[in-house]
Amino acid sequence: MKMQTPAMSGFTRLKKRVFRHAKPMIRKLWPLYTLGDWRPAHQLQPVPGRPGQFESIGADPHFRLAHPVPAGWYMFEAKLRLPNASVHARIYPDTGSGESEETAFSLRLHSERLCKRLVYLPADARLRFDPLSAPGSFGLDQLRLVRVGAAFARTRLRRKLTARHPLHATGAATATDEQLWTDYCKVFEVGSELVSYADWIERVEQPRLPSAADQLAESRQWQWTPLMSIVVPTYNTDPALLRACLDSVLAQGYPHWELCIADDASTQPEVRAILDAYARQDARVKLSYRRQNGHIVAASNSALALAGGEFVVLLDHDDELAPHALFEVVKALQTRPSAQIVYSDEDKLDPNGRRCAPYFKPDFSPDLLYSQNYISHLGVYRRELVQAVGAFRQGYEGSQDYDLVLRCIARITDARDIVHVPEVLYHWRMAEGSTASGQEQKSYTTDAARRALQNHFDSTRQPASVAVIAPGLYRQHWAIPEPAPLVSLIVPTRDCHDVLKTCVDSILQKTSYSNYEILIVDNQSTCPRTLAYMAELEAEGKARVLRYDQPFNYSAINNFAARHAGGSILGLINNDVEVISPDWLNEMASHAIRAEIGCVGAKLYYPNDTLQHGGVVCGIGGVAGHSHKYRPRDDDGYFSRLRIVHNTSAVTAAALLVRRDVFEQVGGLDETGLRVAFNDVDLCLKVMQAGYRNLWTPFAELYHHESISRGSDETPEKRERFKRECIVMQARWPEVLARDPYYNPNLTLRREDYSLDLAAEA
């Protein structure tokens, strides 16, 4: 795309005395389309007596521009009062071939905020604007389309990309106009891949890889160089893949290793020939040939019997180690010599040998491990620990490594002895029939994994029953004692009768958990309907109403209510949430009563069924952001995160449960430094600092209409307050904002979608 500058020569010579007569020509040369030029065309009804207010009555409401638009560059500007905090809008151009999703432009609209984006039309076009994709009421304050020059467009493209796109963060002077435009459009698309894995490998990984010479030189400086025993069971392995596996071991820059191979009575003679050749080539290769085929567990134990190192490294016979794998593991051990387990990030090798599907993992996350075997590869275990738990167990074939790690963590008393190396050190082969190609390839592994998990909970006396969500994904149902603990649901409000009624009625009508109380905290309501509704609830014994007659301070309001609550579990509930799943409180309470758990968060949706809260990632946007925001309701998320319980550093207090004793132990919410924003994140981080784990569950579902009663944060005073609260968080929690332990340093802090970033670019 070559950026064309529209003709302007006649425009600058027009005189005021002929302006009125020249207006049609001005529009043709330098068009400006404003609010009055857009016509409600489909599923939109103007609200009588309320100018600019519309009611969407379907899933496809849209406006059409009354005039055709000449080809060129434009700035599209919109300011709407929305039914929720933000929506994903679309602009459809029709240049003569009709409208399509392929040619549409995306724009994230935030309520009561002027939102802009560039639009390029290669030919004259008619435009359609879709502000919503669901029924709802909204106000239209501004809608403009302004013609701009090519130089202006190029400047704005670069400015946006420098701020939002990792590949352009350090400037993109060499990018073509086509690339600039393509990348600019990706910034506005939900779930778009801004940085490909190939880009990341080239720009981040490769420059920071230590050479073999560097690895050797640095390892010679270490006081402790443990022997690493690489355990490999083989059986009729494809010769090319077997050689690639063995070559990846010989290529290790760290020299202190032994390769312990047990062949499980392969019937293909070439396998033995290859193994014998490698043993002759390098004395560190140790072989054992089993006389009878015993399957994966027996073969793995035979290989383990050859091991003499301090640590055992698990490697499948057709996979590959990165050349710096052992070096990075032992380097990590230098800073944590008491470590019992070390694991790394991983990726896969497609049938053509190309690296793909990287899994950038969190630091040790027990509840994620209970939901999926995320530790998997590369897995390194202290040999004494493996021997103490009885090595691999018969009967768990296919998930023997999952069973092993569960039995090992049960013996580890200090979680810091489970070390994560945030580097891709293992390449998992997507061979036909392997688990790397999909869990469904080996269905028997799912049952073995379920039994391994159930055995773990039974043997550690934890009251959980394990269910299978899907192959490789698991859920625990945690028992709630009898009688069930009282949960105090704290609902602050100011007026907003309809919102409050939706929230409270949904709790009363849908919640299956019986032992709860509702505490409505009235923060200076004046609306007669709201006051009457609260009085009705109190008279009927359905809720208690507490009066808080002070200026809005979210932290102080909830702390005040907590002191009046009768429950052993506190539920911080926004007045703008709406219960979806009847078991939401059972699910959250079942986790909150676990001794090791602190704050419990729920899965929240916008009214249009896109995700509002999937847990909080610290560091996004400078302080914190909601993971997977705006994803569709049925989206799996990053490696199925949206389908499974997992640990997070923080969760939103729009729907948060925490035991009263934990809340009081950390001093509740900060009433002075964090009156409005980030007080929930701060609470969660204090809870985590106190030694508890926070978690998020997808099995408690609610709608979140988000801050309806508080209104916009766009006033100068509120913006200044928000800045001060950001500074408080950055000063108080610099380490976790720089590196959230339940995220990964290779993932972006610019967006909330678990995409790759180049922030670590060398």
N, C-alpha and C positions, 0 to 999 in steps of 0.2 A: 504494500500500500504506500503510495507516494502522497505525502500530505500536501493537498492543494490549498492555496490561499484564495478565497473568494474575491471577485472583483469589487473594488470600493471607489474607483476613481470618481464617479459621478456624485457619490454621497457627500464627500467633504466639500463640494462646491455648491451645494444647495443653500439657498438663502432662506432666512426666516419668513420673508414675505411670500414665498411660494411653498412653504412647508405643507400647508393644508392640502394643496392640490397635488403635491408630490408624494403624499403618504403611501399610496398604493405602490409606487415605484420603489420607495424605501424598503417596504416590506419584502419586495422581490429581491432587492440587492442585499439587504442585511436583516433577515426576518427576526421578529420578536413575537412569540406567541405566549399569551398570558392566560390567566384563569378563565376569562370569558370565552376563550377560543376552544376550550375543551367541553365536549358535550357528553352527558351520561348516555351510554348506548345500550347497556345490557345489564340486567339484574341490579339496577341502582334506582332507588327512589329518593328524590329530595324530601327532606323532612319539612313539612309546612311550618312557616313562621320562624324557621331557623336557617338563615342564609348560609350556604356552604356546608350544611350538614346533610349527610346521605345515609341511607340504610341499604346495606348489601343484603340481597334476598336469595343469594345462591352462592355457588362455588366458583363462578366465573364473572364477577362484576368488572366492568371496564368502561373507560371513557374513550372517545375518539376525538382526534383533533379535527376541527371543522375545515381546515384548509390543507391542501397538499403542501409538502415541505420540499424545497429544492435540495439537491445533493450538497453535501459538505459536512463541516464539523459544527456540533452544537453542544451547549451545556444545558442539561436537563436539571431543573431545580424543583423540589417538592417539599412542602411542609404540611403535615397532616396531624390531626388529633385522632389517635388510633385506639382501637378497643384493647390493645395490649401494648407493651413497651416498644415492640418493633415488629415489623413484618417484612416478608420477602416479596418485593414488587417486581413487575416485569413490564418492559416496553417492547411492543411488537411493531417493527417496520414492515410495510408492504411496498416493495419496489416494483410490483407488477407480477410477481410470482406467488402472491399470497403470503399469509403469516405462518411462521413456524417457530418451534422452540429453538432450532439451530441458529436462527438469525436474531433471536430476541436478546434484549439487554436486561441484566439483573441490577437491582438496586435495593439495598437494605434500608428501609425507612424506620427512623426512630421517632416516636411520638413527640410532637411539639418541637421538633428540631429541623432546621433547614438541611436537607440532604441533596447532594449533587453528584452528577457523574457526566462524563463526556459521552456523546453519541456520534457515531460516524455513519453517514448515509452515502453509499456509493452512487446512488441514483435518486431522482425525485421519488418521494415516498409519502404514503399516508401512515399515520401513527395511531397506535392504540396503547392505552395505559391501564394496566391491571394493578390497582392498589392493594387488593386483598385476594385471598383464594378461599374465603369462607364467609358465611353470613356474619354480619356485625355492623355496628354503627360507627361512623367516623366523620370527622370534620375536615374540610379542605380549606386551608388558609392560603396556600400559594402553590401554583403550578405554572412553571414557565419553561419555555424552550428558546434559548438565545443562540443566534449564530455567532461563532467565534472563528478567528483566523487559525491557519495551520501552525504558525509559530506559537501562538498562545496554547493551542491544543498540545503541541509537543512538550512545552514547558510543564503543563499540568500533568501530562502522562508521566513524565520523569519524576515530578515531585511526588505523586501518589505512589509510584513504584519504589522510589527510594525509601518512603516511609513504611510501605506495607508488603513489599515483595522481596524475599530474601536474596534472590539472584541479582537484584538491582540495588541492594542496600548500600553498596560502596560506589554506586554510579554505574550507568549503562551506556557509556558513550559509544560503544561499538555495536550496540543493538540496532537492528534494522527497524524501520517504521512498522513493518508487519509484526515483528517480535514484540515491540513496545505495546502495540494495540492488543495483541493476543494475551500478553501477560497482564495488561491493565484489566481486561475483561475478566480474567480468572480471579482477580482480587475480589470481585463482587459476587462470584458464584459460591454458594454454600457447598463445601465438600470438594472443591476443586483442588487439584494437585499443583501447588506452586513450584515445588522443588521435587523433581523426580529422584528416584533412588540412584540412578546413574549419575545425575548431577551431584548428589551428595557424596557418592564414592569418589568422584573426580575432584570435587572442590574441598571436601572436608577430610575424608578418610585418608586418601592417598598422600596428601602433603604431610600428615602427621604420623604416618607409619614409620616405625624405626627400622632401619636396615638391619640385615643379619649381623654386620660388623658392629653396629651401635648396640644391638642387643647383647652381643658377646662382651663388649667393652663394659657396659653398665653392669651386667650380671657379675663380672669379676670384682666389682667394687662392693658387692653385697657380702655381709658376714655369714649369711645363711642361704645356702643354695640347695633346697630339698630335692631329692630324687622324685620325679613324677612318673608313676606307672600308668601307662596308657593301655587300657583294657579293651580288646577288640575280639568279639566272637565272630566267626565267619561260617558261612554255609553256602556253597555253590554260588559264590559272588561272581557277578559279571567281571571278567578279567580286566577290562579297561577301568572299570570303577574301582576295583580292588587296588590296582596300581596307583590310581589317583589318590586314593585314601592313604596308602602307605607312603607315597611320595610327599604328601602334606605333612606327615610326621617327620620324615627325614629332612624336610625343609625348615624345621623349627630353629629359630635363632638361639633359643635357650638350650644348652647342650645336655643338661642333666636330666635325661629321661630314659626310660626303658619301654619297649613296645611288647606287650604281653598278649599274644594271639592264641586263641583256642579254636581250632577248626572242628566243627560239629559233624564229623564223618561225611564230608562233602563227597558226592558221587562224581563230580567233574574233576578229572585228574589235573587239569591246568591250574586249579586253585592251589594244590599242594606244590606244584612246580614253582609257582610265583612266590609262595611263602618261603620255600627253601632258598630261592634265589636271593630274596631280601635278607634272610638270616645270614647267608654267606657274605652279603655286602656290608652288613653292619652288625657288630657283636651285641648291640643293644636290643636287637630283635630276638625275643624268646618265644618259642613255639611249643604248643601242646596239641597233639592229634588224638581226638576222642575216637574210640573204637565203635561206639554206637551213637546214633543221633539222639540227643536228649532235649532238643529245642533250646530256646534262647536263654532260659534261666540256668539250665545245667551248663551250657557252653560259657555263659558269662562267669559263672562261679569257677569253671576250669581255668579261664583266663585270669581271674582274680587270684587264683592259687599260685600263679607265677609271679605275682607282684611282690616287690620288696621295698618299694618306695614309701615315703611318708604320706604321699597323696595318691589317690586313684583318679584317673581321668577317663571318663566314659566316652567311647567313640564307636559309632556304628560302622560296619564294614564297607559301606558305600558312600559314606559322608567324608567331609574334609575339614581339617583344621586350618584356620588362618595361619600364615607363617609366623605371626607374633603372638599366637595364642598362649603358649606356655610362659613366654616372657611376661606378658601382661598379668597372668595369674600370679606368678611368683613375685612380681613387682608389687601387687596388691598385698600379698602376704607379708612383705617387709614392714608394712604399716600396721598390720593386724596379725602378728605371728600366732595368736591363739585361735585363728579362724578354723572352723570345722568344715564348712562348705563354702565353695566359691563358684559363682555362676556368671555367665556373660549374656550379652545380647546375641542374636542369631539371625541368619537369613536362610533362604532356600536356593537350591540350584535347579533351574528348570531343565527339561529334557535336552536342551542344547547347551547346558553348562553355564547359562547366564545367571547371575545373582539376582534374586528378586525377593519380594515379600519379607522385608526385614521386620523383626520384632524387637523394638527398643523397649526394654522392660523397666519396671520400677525396682527400687531397692526392696529388701525383703518385705513381702506383703502376705502375711499368713492367710487372710481371708480371700485374697486372690488365688493363692495356692489351693485353698479348699474348693475353689470354683473351677480351676483349670490347672494343669501342670505347666505353669509358665516357666518354671526353673529349667526343666528339660535340658537343653544344650546351650552352652557347654556346661557340664556338671562335673565339679571336682570335689572329692570327698577325702577327708583325712582317713587313712587306711584303718587306723585303730577304731574309729567310729563305725566304719562299715563292718569290721569284724565283730564289734560289740553287739550290733543289732542282728547278726546272723547272715550277713551278705544278702544275696538275692533269694527270694522265696518262691518255691514251687507253688503253682496254682495261681500265680499272678502274671503269667506270660502275656506279653503285649503291653502291660503297664507295670512291669517289674521295676522300672526306674522311678515311677510315681510312688509305688509302694515303698521303695528304698528311701526316698527323700522324706516321706511322711514319718517313717520309723526313726530316721536320723534326727529330724527336727524335734521329735518328742524327747530326745535325750539332751538337746542343747538348751542350757539354762540362760544363756546370754545371747539375745538376738543379734548383737553386734558381731558375733562369730559366724554369721551367715553373710558373706561379702558378695556384693554385686560389682562386676566390672562392666561399665557402660561402653563396651566396644563389641563390635561384631567379630567374634572369635570362632564361630562355628558355622559351616555351610551344610545344610541339611538337604540331602538329595531327594528330589521329587520323582523317585523311580516308581514304576507301576506297582501298586500294591503296598507302598510304604505309607506310614502315617503322615509323612510330609505332604502327600498328595491329597490329604483329607482324612479326617477321622473315620468317615464311612468306609474307607478302604479296609479297615480292620475292625469289624464290629465287636469282636470278642474283647478288644482292648477296653471298650466302654464298661462292660460288666466287671472286668478285672479292676478297673479304676474305682468303680463304685464300691466294690468290696474292700479295696485298700483304704478308701476314705472311711467307710463305716468301721472297719477294724481300728483305724487310728482313733476315732472318737470313742469307741467302746473301750479300748485299752487305756485311754487317758481319762476315762470316766467323764466325758462331756456329753450332755443330754441332747444329742443331735441325731436325726435320721437323714440319710442321704438319698436324694432323688436325682435322676438323670434329666437334664433339660434338653440336651442334644448330644450327639457324639462328641466327647471331649469337654463337655460343660456340665457342671454339677451344682446342686443346690442343697443346702442344709435346712431342715426344719428344726428349729431350736425349741425345746420344751419350755412352756411357761408354767411356773409352779402354781399350785392351788393353796389358798386363794390367789388369784391373779393380783399383782401389785396395782395400786391406784395410780393412774396417770392423770396429772393435772395439765389440761390443755389451755394455754394462756393465749388469748386472742385480743391484742390491742386494737382499738378502733377510734375513729373520730367521724361521726355522722356516717354517710354512705350506707343507708338502710338496705338497699338492694344487694350490695356487695356482701355486707355482714350476714344478711339473711341467707344468701346462697351458701356461704361458708358454714354457718352454724347448722342450718337445716340439713346440709349434706352430711355433716358429722352425725347428727342425731338420727337421720334416716338410713344411712348406709353403713355405719361402723358396726362391725360384728363383735369387737372387743367390748365387754360389758362394764368393766370397772374403771370408769374415767369420770372426771368432772371437767366442766367448761368454766373457765374464769375469763369473763369479758372485761377488759380494762378500758373504761370510758375516758378518753383523753379530750375533755372539753367539748363533747357533742352538744349541738344546739338544734339539730333536725328533729322536729316533733315525732316523725315516723320512727326514726332510729331510737329515740328515747322510749317511745311506747313499746317498740319491739323488745328492747332490753328489759323493760318492766314486766312484760308478758312472760318472757323466758324465766325471769327470777320468780315470778308469782307461781309459775307451774313447776318450779323446782328443777328446771332443765339447765340452768346456768346460774353462776354467781356473778354479780356485776360489781366491780371495784372502780371507784372514782379516783382518777389521777388528774388533779386540777393544776397542772404545770405545763409550760411550753413543751412541745414535742421533743422527746429524748428517748429513742427506742431502747437504749440500754437501761436507763432509769426506770422506764415503764415495766420492762420485763423483770428487772431485779425486784421492784416493788411487788409485783404479782407473785414472784417466787416465794417471797416471805409470807404471803398469805395462802399459798398453795398447801393442800393437804396430802398430795401424792408423794411417793418415794421416787417417782419418775416425773420429770418436767417435760412438757411438750411446748416448744415455741412455735406458734402457728400464726401466720399472717391472716388478716381478715379477708384477703383476696384470694384464698385458695379454695378449692372445691374438691371434695373427696370423689374418687373414681372407684377404686377397688375396696370392697368391704373389709378385706383382711389387712388394710394398710396399717392399722394400729397394732394388730397382733404381730405383724412382721417386724415393725420397728421396735416394739416393746420386747420382743423375743431376743433381739440383739442388745438392746439397752441394758438388760439385766445381766448380761455376761460380764463377769468381773473384770475382764481385760479390755472391754470396750468402753469408749467415752461417748462421743457424739454420733448419732445415727441420722443420716439424711435420706430423703425420698426422691423418687423420680417425678419430676414436675414438667408439665407441658403447658405451652401457650394454648389459648382457646382454639387455635387452628391446627392443633395436634402436632406441632413441632416441639422439639425438646427445649425446655427452658433451663433445666438443671440436671446434670448428670454427674454431680460432684464438682468440687472446686479444685482448680490447679493454681497453686501459688506461683507468683511471678508474672503471670500473663497480664499484659498491659501495665506493668510496673508494680502491681500489687497482687491481684487475683482475678480469675475469670472462671466461668462455668464451662466445664468440658462438654464437647459435642453439642454446643448450643446451636439451635435451629435445625438440627437433624430431624428427619421424619420420625414419627412415633415408632415405626417398626424397624428402624435402622439398628443393625447389630453393634455399631460402634467399632472402635479400634480393637481388633482381636477380641470381638464379642463383649467388650466392656459394658455395653448398655443392656446386656442380657444377664449379667451375673453380679453377685455381691462382691465388692472389692474395697480395699482400704483406700482412703483419700486423706490428705492432710486436713481438709476442711470440707464442710457442707453448709448449704444456706440455711438460715434460721427461718425461712418461709415455712418450713416443716422440719423441725429438728427435735429429736428426743435425747435426753441425757438424764442420768440419775441425779437426784437432788444432791447427794453427798459429793459427787464429782463436781457439780456446778458450784457448790459452796466451797469446795476445796481450792478451786482456782480463782475464787473471788467474783464469780459471775461475770456479767458484761461490764465493759469499761464505760462508765457514765460521764467521764470528763473529756478524755481524748478522742473517743469514738462514739459520739452521740447518735449518729445516723448510719454512716457507711462503715463496712468492714468489721463491725463489732462481733458479728457471728464468726468471721474468719479468725479474728483475734481470740475469741473464746475457744475455738477448736484447736488453735495452735498452743494455747495454754494447757488445754487438756492433753494434747499430744506430748508436750514438754513434761507433764506430770507423770508420763509413763503409760498412758492409755492409747489404744488404737481407735481412730475414727473410721467409720465405714459408710458406704452408700449402698442402698439396696434398690433394685428395679422392681421389687415385688410390693412396694408401697407407692401407689400411683395417685397423683392429684393434679388438677389443673391449677395454674397460677396466673391470675390476671394482673399481677405485678404492679404494686405501688399505686393502685387507683386512688386510695384515700389520701395519699400524700401529695399527689400531683407531680408536676415536672420539677426536675433539678436544674432547670435552665436559667433561674434568676442569678444575678451576679453574686448575691449573698450565699446562695446554695453552692454555686461553683467554687467560691472561695473556701467555704466550709469543707467541701469535698477534697480540695487540694490539701488543706491542713490535715485531714484524716489520712490521706495518702502518705504524707510526710511522717505521721505518727507510725504507720505500719512499716514503712521502709526503715525507720530508725530502730524500731522495736524488734523486727524479725528479718534482718538482712540476710542471714544464712539460708533460711528456708525459702525466701523470695528469690534468691539466686539459684537455688537448687532444691526443688520440691522432691523429697525422697520417694514419693509415689508417682512421679512423672519420670522423665528421662532427659538428660542434658542435650541429647541430639534432636529433641523435638522442639517445635517452635514456641516462643513466648509472645508471638505477634498475633496468633489466632487461637481459637478454642477447639481446633479440630484434630489435634494429634498429628499434624503434618510435620514434615521435616523442615529444618531450618539450616542456615549456613552461619549461625551465630558463632559456632566453634571453628569457623573456617580459619585455616592456618594462614 
